[in-house]
Amino acid sequence: MNHTNWYLLNNTEEIISPSLLIYKDRVIHNIDTMVRMANGPDNLRPHIKTHKTAEIIRLQMDQGIDKFKCATIAEAELLAVCKAPDVLLAMQPVGANMNRFVSLIKKFPDVHFSALTDNIETADLLGDLGTQNRLKLHLYIDLNVGMNRTGIPANDEALNLYKHIADHPSLEIEGLHAYDGHLRNPDPEARKKDCDEAFEKVLSLRDRILQESLPTPKIIAGGSPTFPYHCKRENVIASPGTTLLWDTGYGNLFPEMDFLPAAVLFTRVISKPKAGILCFDLGHKSIAPEMPFPRVDFLSLEHGKQLSQSEEHLVVEYDDLKAEKVGAEHYAIPKHICPTVAKYDELLVVENGNITDHWKVVARSNKITI
């Protein structure tokens, strides 16, 4: 699996560039690694935002994973279609998405759906919808443990919200959700220390909840960078996402993790506008453009410096003036895989150097049917 040219295709004549290749054996390796690190599938709730595909969901379910996390109603619907039994919408539903969330529950009554909330007003609006539809909506409280993106601090405000939901006739309090994606120290020991310190507030809140004789909270914690620590905690469910496909952003930061890059961009040189300059068909529309350069790590091109990117083009300075020809084929691992996958309608599945399947990125759209 780790041989030098593991990424090469045997036949590329019919392959469109750019394309996103998925190496199935590596995806399975990553799933197995997640399960092994967590001492089994029971304490796992992987996020599907990275891949958005039914086939990868099913590969995880084949390994006993039955709880999942998602960011959109479309992703939640895809999970339901795949018969995933337990689905958390890890984005507080607001506006039209509140009614869509209720429609999901009604359309797929065999799936246990839950969602996040971080304030009484939104919780009450969801409760009103539950009452109107004769449903009980299941909610987790979203905690802000330092990322300052969503959630509320694990203090009196969170405790009061927990009580409020627990008392509402059309709401069911499930537990606490804490995402700590800001903790990215490349030193594993320092990152563990940061993770433990941030998580102490969650544990303190849990203890206060138990002291109040409220329903015992389930706890969902972390993403990929802190997965090695949360997956070892008792009574905590870890929720990594990027671990399924991996990328060079996390791979370079966290080389100690035993995950393999499983998604590779297939690209071609489309022009040599001047000596020492190559242009690839890897523009903003083909790879996530929000990262600083380099935005990909080339597997098949050495000594290249990425200079600029536009909608269709990636311009690279190259110090070998003769080696590359227009049409030359290359392979590159994205720096950020999650938004890169969302740019493709389908993933080309590679096994033993051959394209064996096409996996549709079903949930790249905002809407499937609901």
Buried (B, 14 or more C-beta within 10 A) or exposed (E): EEEEEBBBBEEEEEBEBBBBBBBBBBBBBBBEBBBEBBEEBEBBBBBBBBBBBBBBBEBBBEBEBBBBBBBBBBBBBBBBBBEBEBBBBBBBBEEEBBBBBBBBBEEBEEBBBBBBBBBBEBBBBBBEBBBEBEBBBBBBBBBBBBBEEBBBBBEEBBBEBBBBBBEBEBBBBBBBBBBBBBBBBEEBEEBBBBBEEBBEBBBEBBEBBEEEEBBEBBBBBBBBBBBBBBBBBEEBBBBBBBBBBBBBBBBEBBEEBBBBBBBBBBBBBBEBEEEEBBBBBBBBEBBBBEBEEBBBBBBBBEEBEBEEBEEBBBBBEBEEEEEBEEEBBBBBBBBBBBBBBBBBEBBBBBEEBEBEEEBBBBBBEEEBEB
